[in-house]
């Protein structure tokens, strides 16, 4: 069974899920945080991984 799973990235300012990505849970234990463009806020904002 593969350890790569689909994750959701939520904007920290407006709390909306904007992006989906994959992550290998065996190699990366911590929650992922990336700076992405939010279409709702119309600016670059940090996006955190949600459940």
PDBQT receptor file of N, H, CA, C and O in Angstrom, charges set to zero:
ATOM      1  N   UNK A   1       0.841  -1.189   0.000  1.00  0.00    +0.000 N 
ATOM      2  CA  UNK A   1       0.000   0.000   0.000  1.00  0.00    +0.000 C 
ATOM      3  C   UNK A   1       0.881   1.245   0.000  1.00  0.00    +0.000 C 
ATOM      4  O   UNK A   1       1.868   1.318   0.731  1.00  0.00    +0.000 OA
ATOM      5  N   UNK A   2       0.525   2.197  -0.803  1.00  0.00    +0.000 N 
ATOM      6  H   UNK A   2      -0.277   2.139  -1.397  1.00  0.00    +0.000 HD
ATOM      7  CA  UNK A   2       1.294   3.426  -0.943  1.00  0.00    +0.000 C 
ATOM      8  C   UNK A   2       1.093   4.347   0.257  1.00  0.00    +0.000 C 
ATOM      9  O   UNK A   2      -0.004   4.423   0.809  1.00  0.00    +0.000 OA
ATOM     10  N   UNK A   3       2.149   5.041   0.655  1.00  0.00    +0.000 N 
ATOM     11  H   UNK A   3       3.040   4.979   0.206  1.00  0.00    +0.000 HD
ATOM     12  CA  UNK A   3       2.064   5.988   1.763  1.00  0.00    +0.000 C 
ATOM     13  C   UNK A   3       1.709   7.392   1.286  1.00  0.00    +0.000 C 
ATOM     14  O   UNK A   3       1.460   8.279   2.103  1.00  0.00    +0.000 OA
ATOM     15  N   UNK A   4       1.684   7.602  -0.041  1.00  0.00    +0.000 N 
ATOM     16  H   UNK A   4       1.887   6.882  -0.705  1.00  0.00    +0.000 HD
ATOM     17  CA  UNK A   4       1.316   8.913  -0.559  1.00  0.00    +0.000 C 
ATOM     18  C   UNK A   4      -0.198   9.078  -0.498  1.00  0.00    +0.000 C 
ATOM     19  O   UNK A   4      -0.947   8.241  -1.002  1.00  0.00    +0.000 OA
ATOM     20  N   UNK A   5      -0.633  10.160   0.119  1.00  0.00    +0.000 N 
ATOM     21  H   UNK A   5      -0.025  10.840   0.529  1.00  0.00    +0.000 HD
ATOM     22  CA  UNK A   5      -2.063  10.408   0.245  1.00  0.00    +0.000 C 
ATOM     23  C   UNK A   5      -2.393  11.826  -0.184  1.00  0.00    +0.000 C 
ATOM     24  O   UNK A   5      -1.525  12.696  -0.238  1.00  0.00    +0.000 OA
ATOM     25  N   UNK A   6      -3.656  12.039  -0.484  1.00  0.00    +0.000 N 
ATOM     26  H   UNK A   6      -4.362  11.332  -0.440  1.00  0.00    +0.000 HD
ATOM     27  CA  UNK A   6      -4.144  13.343  -0.902  1.00  0.00    +0.000 C 
ATOM     28  C   UNK A   6      -4.393  14.209   0.331  1.00  0.00    +0.000 C 
ATOM     29  O   UNK A   6      -5.004  13.759   1.300  1.00  0.00    +0.000 OA
ATOM     30  N   UNK A   7      -3.916  15.453   0.288  1.00  0.00    +0.000 N 
ATOM     31  H   UNK A   7      -3.419  15.818  -0.500  1.00  0.00    +0.000 HD
ATOM     32  CA  UNK A   7      -4.115  16.387   1.397  1.00  0.00    +0.000 C 
ATOM     33  C   UNK A   7      -4.799  17.645   0.875  1.00  0.00    +0.000 C 
ATOM     34  O   UNK A   7      -4.750  17.943  -0.318  1.00  0.00    +0.000 OA
ATOM     35  N   UNK A   8      -5.443  18.386   1.792  1.00  0.00    +0.000 N 
ATOM     36  H   UNK A   8      -5.483  18.144   2.761  1.00  0.00    +0.000 HD
ATOM     37  CA  UNK A   8      -6.093  19.653   1.454  1.00  0.00    +0.000 C 
ATOM     38  C   UNK A   8      -5.264  20.788   2.048  1.00  0.00    +0.000 C 
ATOM     39  O   UNK A   8      -4.773  20.685   3.172  1.00  0.00    +0.000 OA
ATOM     40  N   UNK A   9      -5.112  21.864   1.293  1.00  0.00    +0.000 N 
ATOM     41  H   UNK A   9      -5.511  21.948   0.379  1.00  0.00    +0.000 HD
ATOM     42  CA  UNK A   9      -4.404  23.054   1.772  1.00  0.00    +0.000 C 
ATOM     43  C   UNK A   9      -5.421  24.170   1.975  1.00  0.00    +0.000 C 
ATOM     44  O   UNK A   9      -6.138  24.554   1.051  1.00  0.00    +0.000 OA
ATOM     45  N   UNK A  10      -5.470  24.685   3.211  1.00  0.00    +0.000 N 
ATOM     46  H   UNK A  10      -4.888  24.373   3.961  1.00  0.00    +0.000 HD
ATOM     47  CA  UNK A  10      -6.452  25.700   3.591  1.00  0.00    +0.000 C 
ATOM     48  C   UNK A  10      -5.752  27.037   3.802  1.00  0.00    +0.000 C 
ATOM     49  O   UNK A  10      -4.683  27.087   4.411  1.00  0.00    +0.000 OA
ATOM     50  N   UNK A  11      -6.340  28.108   3.308  1.00  0.00    +0.000 N 
ATOM     51  H   UNK A  11      -7.208  28.067   2.814  1.00  0.00    +0.000 HD
ATOM     52  CA  UNK A  11      -5.799  29.459   3.484  1.00  0.00    +0.000 C 
ATOM     53  C   UNK A  11      -5.900  29.850   4.956  1.00  0.00    +0.000 C 
ATOM     54  O   UNK A  11      -6.928  29.623   5.594  1.00  0.00    +0.000 OA
ATOM     55  N   UNK A  12      -4.832  30.438   5.494  1.00  0.00    +0.000 N 
ATOM     56  H   UNK A  12      -3.997  30.623   4.976  1.00  0.00    +0.000 HD
ATOM     57  CA  UNK A  12      -4.835  30.809   6.912  1.00  0.00    +0.000 C 
ATOM     58  C   UNK A  12      -5.619  32.088   7.178  1.00  0.00    +0.000 C 
ATOM     59  O   UNK A  12      -6.074  32.304   8.302  1.00  0.00    +0.000 OA
ATOM     60  N   UNK A  13      -5.788  32.942   6.167  1.00  0.00    +0.000 N 
ATOM     61  H   UNK A  13      -5.419  32.766   5.254  1.00  0.00    +0.000 HD
ATOM     62  CA  UNK A  13      -6.503  34.198   6.411  1.00  0.00    +0.000 C 
ATOM     63  C   UNK A  13      -8.014  34.061   6.231  1.00  0.00    +0.000 C 
ATOM     64  O   UNK A  13      -8.772  34.571   7.056  1.00  0.00    +0.000 OA
ATOM     65  N   UNK A  14      -8.472  33.385   5.174  1.00  0.00    +0.000 N 
ATOM     66  H   UNK A  14      -7.857  32.971   4.504  1.00  0.00    +0.000 HD
ATOM     67  CA  UNK A  14      -9.914  33.286   4.941  1.00  0.00    +0.000 C 
ATOM     68  C   UNK A  14     -10.487  31.908   5.286  1.00  0.00    +0.000 C 
ATOM     69  O   UNK A  14     -11.704  31.723   5.239  1.00  0.00    +0.000 OA
ATOM     70  N   UNK A  15      -9.642  30.945   5.630  1.00  0.00    +0.000 N 
ATOM     71  H   UNK A  15      -8.654  31.095   5.669  1.00  0.00    +0.000 HD
ATOM     72  CA  UNK A  15     -10.046  29.596   6.076  1.00  0.00    +0.000 C 
ATOM     73  C   UNK A  15     -10.805  28.797   5.019  1.00  0.00    +0.000 C 
ATOM     74  O   UNK A  15     -11.677  27.997   5.358  1.00  0.00    +0.000 OA
ATOM     75  N   UNK A  16     -10.486  29.006   3.749  1.00  0.00    +0.000 N 
ATOM     76  H   UNK A  16      -9.778  29.656   3.474  1.00  0.00    +0.000 HD
ATOM     77  CA  UNK A  16     -11.120  28.240   2.677  1.00  0.00    +0.000 C 
ATOM     78  C   UNK A  16     -10.112  27.269   2.069  1.00  0.00    +0.000 C 
ATOM     79  O   UNK A  16      -8.926  27.579   1.955  1.00  0.00    +0.000 OA
ATOM     80  N   UNK A  17     -10.593  26.106   1.684  1.00  0.00    +0.000 N 
ATOM     81  H   UNK A  17     -11.557  25.854   1.776  1.00  0.00    +0.000 HD
ATOM     82  CA  UNK A  17      -9.745  25.104   1.039  1.00  0.00    +0.000 C 
ATOM     83  C   UNK A  17      -9.625  25.468  -0.434  1.00  0.00    +0.000 C 
ATOM     84  O   UNK A  17     -10.620  25.487  -1.159  1.00  0.00    +0.000 OA
ATOM     85  N   UNK A  18      -8.402  25.759  -0.873  1.00  0.00    +0.000 N 
ATOM     86  H   UNK A  18      -7.594  25.744  -0.284  1.00  0.00    +0.000 HD
ATOM     87  CA  UNK A  18      -8.181  26.192  -2.243  1.00  0.00    +0.000 C 
ATOM     88  C   UNK A  18      -7.390  25.189  -3.067  1.00  0.00    +0.000 C 
ATOM     89  O   UNK A  18      -7.581  25.121  -4.281  1.00  0.00    +0.000 OA
ATOM     90  N   UNK A  19      -6.513  24.413  -2.455  1.00  0.00    +0.000 N 
ATOM     91  H   UNK A  19      -6.358  24.468  -1.469  1.00  0.00    +0.000 HD
ATOM     92  CA  UNK A  19      -5.620  23.523  -3.183  1.00  0.00    +0.000 C 
ATOM     93  C   UNK A  19      -5.649  22.114  -2.615  1.00  0.00    +0.000 C 
ATOM     94  O   UNK A  19      -5.921  21.911  -1.431  1.00  0.00    +0.000 OA
ATOM     95  N   UNK A  20      -5.361  21.133  -3.485  1.00  0.00    +0.000 N 
ATOM     96  H   UNK A  20      -5.140  21.298  -4.446  1.00  0.00    +0.000 HD
ATOM     97  CA  UNK A  20      -5.182  19.741  -3.101  1.00  0.00    +0.000 C 
ATOM     98  C   UNK A  20      -3.807  19.317  -3.593  1.00  0.00    +0.000 C 
ATOM     99  O   UNK A  20      -3.365  19.745  -4.659  1.00  0.00    +0.000 OA
ATOM    100  N   UNK A  21      -3.130  18.472  -2.814  1.00  0.00    +0.000 N 
ATOM    101  H   UNK A  21      -3.489  18.125  -1.948  1.00  0.00    +0.000 HD
ATOM    102  CA  UNK A  21      -1.800  18.021  -3.166  1.00  0.00    +0.000 C 
ATOM    103  C   UNK A  21      -1.580  16.632  -2.590  1.00  0.00    +0.000 C 
ATOM    104  O   UNK A  21      -2.398  16.139  -1.812  1.00  0.00    +0.000 OA
ATOM    105  N   UNK A  22      -0.470  15.998  -2.974  1.00  0.00    +0.000 N 
ATOM    106  H   UNK A  22       0.194  16.399  -3.606  1.00  0.00    +0.000 HD
ATOM    107  CA  UNK A  22      -0.130  14.698  -2.409  1.00  0.00    +0.000 C 
ATOM    108  C   UNK A  22       1.084  14.854  -1.507  1.00  0.00    +0.000 C 
ATOM    109  O   UNK A  22       1.912  15.745  -1.698  1.00  0.00    +0.000 OA
ATOM    110  N   UNK A  23       1.171  13.965  -0.518  1.00  0.00    +0.000 N 
ATOM    111  H   UNK A  23       0.499  13.241  -0.363  1.00  0.00    +0.000 HD
ATOM    112  CA  UNK A  23       2.278  14.014   0.425  1.00  0.00    +0.000 C 
ATOM    113  C   UNK A  23       2.633  12.585   0.819  1.00  0.00    +0.000 C 
ATOM    114  O   UNK A  23       1.745  11.765   1.054  1.00  0.00    +0.000 OA
ATOM    115  N   UNK A  24       3.927  12.284   0.891  1.00  0.00    +0.000 N 
ATOM    116  H   UNK A  24       4.648  12.950   0.700  1.00  0.00    +0.000 HD
ATOM    117  CA  UNK A  24       4.387  10.986   1.356  1.00  0.00    +0.000 C 
ATOM    118  C   UNK A  24       4.491  11.050   2.874  1.00  0.00    +0.000 C 
ATOM    119  O   UNK A  24       5.373  11.724   3.407  1.00  0.00    +0.000 OA
ATOM    120  N   UNK A  25       3.601  10.355   3.573  1.00  0.00    +0.000 N 
ATOM    121  H   UNK A  25       2.885   9.807   3.140  1.00  0.00    +0.000 HD
ATOM    122  CA  UNK A  25       3.542  10.425   5.032  1.00  0.00    +0.000 C 
ATOM    123  C   UNK A  25       4.695   9.708   5.710  1.00  0.00    +0.000 C 
ATOM    124  O   UNK A  25       4.953   9.935   6.892  1.00  0.00    +0.000 OA
ATOM    125  N   UNK A  26       5.396   8.842   4.978  1.00  0.00    +0.000 N 
ATOM    126  H   UNK A  26       5.187   8.657   4.018  1.00  0.00    +0.000 HD
ATOM    127  CA  UNK A  26       6.541   8.140   5.554  1.00  0.00    +0.000 C 
ATOM    128  C   UNK A  26       7.744   9.067   5.702  1.00  0.00    +0.000 C 
ATOM    129  O   UNK A  26       8.469   8.994   6.694  1.00  0.00    +0.000 OA
ATOM    130  N   UNK A  27       7.955   9.938   4.716  1.00  0.00    +0.000 N 
ATOM    131  H   UNK A  27       7.366   9.997   3.910  1.00  0.00    +0.000 HD
ATOM    132  CA  UNK A  27       9.127  10.815   4.739  1.00  0.00    +0.000 C 
ATOM    133  C   UNK A  27       8.857  12.165   5.401  1.00  0.00    +0.000 C 
ATOM    134  O   UNK A  27       9.753  12.737   6.022  1.00  0.00    +0.000 OA
ATOM    135  N   UNK A  28       7.634  12.680   5.275  1.00  0.00    +0.000 N 
ATOM    136  H   UNK A  28       6.906  12.216   4.771  1.00  0.00    +0.000 HD
ATOM    137  CA  UNK A  28       7.283  13.987   5.848  1.00  0.00    +0.000 C 
ATOM    138  C   UNK A  28       6.266  13.766   6.963  1.00  0.00    +0.000 C 
ATOM    139  O   UNK A  28       5.106  13.452   6.696  1.00  0.00    +0.000 OA
ATOM    140  N   UNK A  29       6.698  13.928   8.206  1.00  0.00    +0.000 N 
ATOM    141  H   UNK A  29       7.640  14.183   8.423  1.00  0.00    +0.000 HD
ATOM    142  CA  UNK A  29       5.812  13.686   9.356  1.00  0.00    +0.000 C 
ATOM    143  C   UNK A  29       5.013  14.934   9.740  1.00  0.00    +0.000 C 
ATOM    144  O   UNK A  29       3.853  14.831  10.137  1.00  0.00    +0.000 OA
ATOM    145  N   UNK A  30       5.630  16.108   9.623  1.00  0.00    +0.000 N 
ATOM    146  H   UNK A  30       6.573  16.191   9.300  1.00  0.00    +0.000 HD
ATOM    147  CA  UNK A  30       4.985  17.356  10.050  1.00  0.00    +0.000 C 
ATOM    148  C   UNK A  30       3.947  17.808   9.022  1.00  0.00    +0.000 C 
ATOM    149  O   UNK A  30       3.949  17.370   7.872  1.00  0.00    +0.000 OA
ATOM    150  N   UNK A  31       3.067  18.694   9.472  1.00  0.00    +0.000 N 
ATOM    151  H   UNK A  31       3.066  19.050  10.406  1.00  0.00    +0.000 HD
ATOM    152  CA  UNK A  31       2.059  19.250   8.560  1.00  0.00    +0.000 C 
ATOM    153  C   UNK A  31       2.721  20.217   7.589  1.00  0.00    +0.000 C 
ATOM    154  O   UNK A  31       3.617  20.975   7.959  1.00  0.00    +0.000 OA
ATOM    155  N   UNK A  32       2.273  20.180   6.368  1.00  0.00    +0.000 N 
ATOM    156  H   UNK A  32       1.544  19.564   6.067  1.00  0.00    +0.000 HD
ATOM    157  CA  UNK A  32       2.842  20.975   5.296  1.00  0.00    +0.000 C 
ATOM    158  C   UNK A  32       2.281  22.392   5.329  1.00  0.00    +0.000 C 
ATOM    159  O   UNK A  32       1.095  22.592   5.591  1.00  0.00    +0.000 OA
ATOM    160  N   UNK A  33       3.147  23.380   5.058  1.00  0.00    +0.000 N 
ATOM    161  H   UNK A  33       4.110  23.218   4.844  1.00  0.00    +0.000 HD
ATOM    162  CA  UNK A  33       2.708  24.778   4.966  1.00  0.00    +0.000 C 
ATOM    163  C   UNK A  33       3.414  25.424   3.782  1.00  0.00    +0.000 C 
ATOM    164  O   UNK A  33       4.643  25.477   3.739  1.00  0.00    +0.000 OA
ATOM    165  N   UNK A  34       2.640  25.914   2.826  1.00  0.00    +0.000 N 
ATOM    166  H   UNK A  34       1.641  25.872   2.861  1.00  0.00    +0.000 HD
ATOM    167  CA  UNK A  34       3.177  26.523   1.616  1.00  0.00    +0.000 C 
ATOM    168  C   UNK A  34       2.551  27.890   1.397  1.00  0.00    +0.000 C 
ATOM    169  O   UNK A  34       1.415  28.139   1.802  1.00  0.00    +0.000 OA
ATOM    170  N   UNK A  35       3.304  28.774   0.752  1.00  0.00    +0.000 N 
ATOM    171  H   UNK A  35       4.227  28.572   0.423  1.00  0.00    +0.000 HD
ATOM    172  CA  UNK A  35       2.767  30.079   0.391  1.00  0.00    +0.000 C 
ATOM    173  C   UNK A  35       2.181  29.970  -1.012  1.00  0.00    +0.000 C 
ATOM    174  O   UNK A  35       2.910  29.759  -1.982  1.00  0.00    +0.000 OA
ATOM    175  N   UNK A  36       0.859  30.116  -1.115  1.00  0.00    +0.000 N 
ATOM    176  H   UNK A  36       0.267  30.288  -0.328  1.00  0.00    +0.000 HD
ATOM    177  CA  UNK A  36       0.156  29.983  -2.384  1.00  0.00    +0.000 C 
ATOM    178  C   UNK A  36      -0.729  31.203  -2.604  1.00  0.00    +0.000 C 
ATOM    179  O   UNK A  36      -0.993  31.971  -1.679  1.00  0.00    +0.000 OA
ATOM    180  N   UNK A  37      -1.186  31.370  -3.850  1.00  0.00    +0.000 N 
ATOM    181  H   UNK A  37      -0.972  30.746  -4.601  1.00  0.00    +0.000 HD
ATOM    182  CA  UNK A  37      -2.094  32.461  -4.172  1.00  0.00    +0.000 C 
ATOM    183  C   UNK A  37      -3.513  32.057  -3.815  1.00  0.00    +0.000 C 
ATOM    184  O   UNK A  37      -3.983  31.001  -4.238  1.00  0.00    +0.000 OA
ATOM    185  N   UNK A  38      -4.197  32.884  -3.043  1.00  0.00    +0.000 N 
ATOM    186  H   UNK A  38      -3.815  33.742  -2.700  1.00  0.00    +0.000 HD
ATOM    187  CA  UNK A  38      -5.587  32.648  -2.668  1.00  0.00    +0.000 C 
ATOM    188  C   UNK A  38      -6.487  33.481  -3.588  1.00  0.00    +0.000 C 
ATOM    189  O   UNK A  38      -6.359  34.704  -3.656  1.00  0.00    +0.000 OA
ATOM    190  N   UNK A  39      -7.383  32.813  -4.283  1.00  0.00    +0.000 N 
ATOM    191  H   UNK A  39      -7.487  31.820  -4.228  1.00  0.00    +0.000 HD
ATOM    192  CA  UNK A  39      -8.291  33.510  -5.202  1.00  0.00    +0.000 C 
ATOM    193  C   UNK A  39      -9.310  34.355  -4.464  1.00  0.00    +0.000 C 
ATOM    194  O   UNK A  39      -9.798  35.353  -4.994  1.00  0.00    +0.000 OA
ATOM    195  N   UNK A  40      -9.633  33.958  -3.240  1.00  0.00    +0.000 N 
ATOM    196  H   UNK A  40      -9.237  33.147  -2.809  1.00  0.00    +0.000 HD
ATOM    197  CA  UNK A  40     -10.606  34.687  -2.442  1.00  0.00    +0.000 C 
ATOM    198  C   UNK A  40     -10.023  35.989  -1.892  1.00  0.00    +0.000 C 
ATOM    199  O   UNK A  40     -10.653  37.044  -1.978  1.00  0.00    +0.000 OA
ATOM    200  N   UNK A  41      -8.817  35.906  -1.328  1.00  0.00    +0.000 N 
ATOM    201  H   UNK A  41      -8.305  35.050  -1.259  1.00  0.00    +0.000 HD
ATOM    202  CA  UNK A  41      -8.147  37.084  -0.747  1.00  0.00    +0.000 C 
ATOM    203  C   UNK A  41      -7.454  37.937  -1.812  1.00  0.00    +0.000 C 
ATOM    204  O   UNK A  41      -7.170  39.114  -1.587  1.00  0.00    +0.000 OA
ATOM    205  N   UNK A  42      -7.188  37.334  -2.969  1.00  0.00    +0.000 N 
ATOM    206  H   UNK A  42      -7.418  36.378  -3.151  1.00  0.00    +0.000 HD
ATOM    207  CA  UNK A  42      -6.469  37.984  -4.071  1.00  0.00    +0.000 C 
ATOM    208  C   UNK A  42      -5.062  38.422  -3.665  1.00  0.00    +0.000 C 
ATOM    209  O   UNK A  42      -4.612  39.513  -4.015  1.00  0.00    +0.000 OA
ATOM    210  N   UNK A  43      -4.370  37.545  -2.915  1.00  0.00    +0.000 N 
ATOM    211  H   UNK A  43      -4.734  36.658  -2.631  1.00  0.00    +0.000 HD
ATOM    212  CA  UNK A  43      -2.976  37.794  -2.522  1.00  0.00    +0.000 C 
ATOM    213  C   UNK A  43      -2.316  36.467  -2.165  1.00  0.00    +0.000 C 
ATOM    214  O   UNK A  43      -2.992  35.452  -1.997  1.00  0.00    +0.000 OA
ATOM    215  N   UNK A  44      -0.995  36.484  -2.051  1.00  0.00    +0.000 N 
ATOM    216  H   UNK A  44      -0.446  37.308  -2.187  1.00  0.00    +0.000 HD
ATOM    217  CA  UNK A  44      -0.266  35.303  -1.607  1.00  0.00    +0.000 C 
ATOM    218  C   UNK A  44      -0.395  35.200  -0.089  1.00  0.00    +0.000 C 
ATOM    219  O   UNK A  44      -0.159  36.169   0.633  1.00  0.00    +0.000 OA
ATOM    220  N   UNK A  45      -0.772  34.020   0.377  1.00  0.00    +0.000 N 
ATOM    221  H   UNK A  45      -0.964  33.234  -0.210  1.00  0.00    +0.000 HD
ATOM    222  CA  UNK A  45      -0.968  33.779   1.806  1.00  0.00    +0.000 C 
ATOM    223  C   UNK A  45      -0.476  32.374   2.135  1.00  0.00    +0.000 C 
ATOM    224  O   UNK A  45      -0.473  31.501   1.267  1.00  0.00    +0.000 OA
ATOM    225  N   UNK A  46      -0.062  32.151   3.373  1.00  0.00    +0.000 N 
ATOM    226  H   UNK A  46      -0.064  32.860   4.078  1.00  0.00    +0.000 HD
ATOM    227  CA  UNK A  46       0.338  30.788   3.746  1.00  0.00    +0.000 C 
ATOM    228  C   UNK A  46      -0.868  29.861   3.791  1.00  0.00    +0.000 C 
ATOM    229  O   UNK A  46      -1.923  30.218   4.317  1.00  0.00    +0.000 OA
ATOM    230  N   UNK A  47      -0.700  28.673   3.237  1.00  0.00    +0.000 N 
ATOM    231  H   UNK A  47       0.157  28.383   2.810  1.00  0.00    +0.000 HD
ATOM    232  CA  UNK A  47      -1.739  27.642   3.225  1.00  0.00    +0.000 C 
ATOM    233  C   UNK A  47      -1.239  26.474   4.050  1.00  0.00    +0.000 C 
ATOM    234  O   UNK A  47      -0.134  25.982   3.822  1.00  0.00    +0.000 OA
ATOM    235  N   UNK A  48      -2.042  26.021   5.012  1.00  0.00    +0.000 N 
ATOM    236  H   UNK A  48      -2.940  26.420   5.197  1.00  0.00    +0.000 HD
ATOM    237  CA  UNK A  48      -1.670  24.911   5.882  1.00  0.00    +0.000 C 
ATOM    238  C   UNK A  48      -2.450  23.662   5.528  1.00  0.00    +0.000 C 
ATOM    239  O   UNK A  48      -3.567  23.724   5.014  1.00  0.00    +0.000 OA
ATOM    240  N   UNK A  49      -1.836  22.531   5.814  1.00  0.00    +0.000 N 
ATOM    241  H   UNK A  49      -0.928  22.480   6.231  1.00  0.00    +0.000 HD
ATOM    242  CA  UNK A  49      -2.484  21.249   5.584  1.00  0.00    +0.000 C 
ATOM    243  C   UNK A  49      -3.587  21.014   6.615  1.00  0.00    +0.000 C 
ATOM    244  O   UNK A  49      -3.407  21.269   7.805  1.00  0.00    +0.000 OA
ATOM    245  N   UNK A  50      -4.738  20.522   6.133  1.00  0.00    +0.000 N 
ATOM    246  H   UNK A  50      -4.884  20.315   5.166  1.00  0.00    +0.000 HD
ATOM    247  CA  UNK A  50      -5.843  20.193   7.028  1.00  0.00    +0.000 C 
ATOM    248  C   UNK A  50      -6.083  18.692   7.000  1.00  0.00    +0.000 C 
ATOM    249  O   UNK A  50      -5.442  17.973   6.234  1.00  0.00    +0.000 OA
ATOM    250  N   UNK A  51      -6.998  18.216   7.829  1.00  0.00    +0.000 N 
ATOM    251  H   UNK A  51      -7.519  18.799   8.452  1.00  0.00    +0.000 HD
ATOM    252  CA  UNK A  51      -7.292  16.775   7.868  1.00  0.00    +0.000 C 
ATOM    253  C   UNK A  51      -8.055  16.327   6.657  1.00  0.00    +0.000 C 
ATOM    254  O   UNK A  51      -8.381  15.146   6.535  1.00  0.00    +0.000 OA
TER     255      UNK A  51
